[in-house]
Amino acid sequence: MSKSKRQTQRLWLLGAFIVLIYGASHYQPDNTDEVAQQTSPIAELFQQKRSDVLVEISGEVSRLFADDNRGSRHQRFLVELADGHTLLIAHNIDLAPRVENLEIGDEISLFGEYEWNDKGGVVHWTHHDPANKHPHGWIRHQGKLYQ
């Protein structure tokens, strides 16, 4: 192969490489997964300031509080969801058993009613309804169901 043909091939390769680098530097991947995680159903309820909505969630216990003993007694704890949103859980221990051995870092899932507040929201009705007029809620922790 002659010297001029090799130089022409090298120029073409160099040009193709430059085009490839330019295209790669301007590539922007589709961020739909990231956007979907940022707008979880709970985050949407919080942004819309909605209440009285039945929700099923899973998350990690991030804080434990003293029981609320005014009126009906409630076991209270904070759950952090995968998207970072935190919710106060108010579990009525006059109608359902206390969640045993609950510790920070524990995984928990539950079904109850979301109520908006400016701190992220509260989920209550995590127990059965003795009058059978409200959907029954529940909490699952370490394989045990509390309702």
Salt bridges, closest charged atoms under 4 A:
ASP67 OD2 - ARG98 NH2 2.28
ASP68 OD1 - ARG70 NE 3.46
ASP94 OD1 - ARG73 NE 2.75
GLU100 OE2 - LYS144 NZ 3.30
ASP106 OD2 - HIS141 NE2 2.79
GLU113 OE2 - HIS124 NE2 3.38
GLU113 OE1 - HIS134 NE2 2.83
GLU115 OE2 - HIS124 NE2 3.30
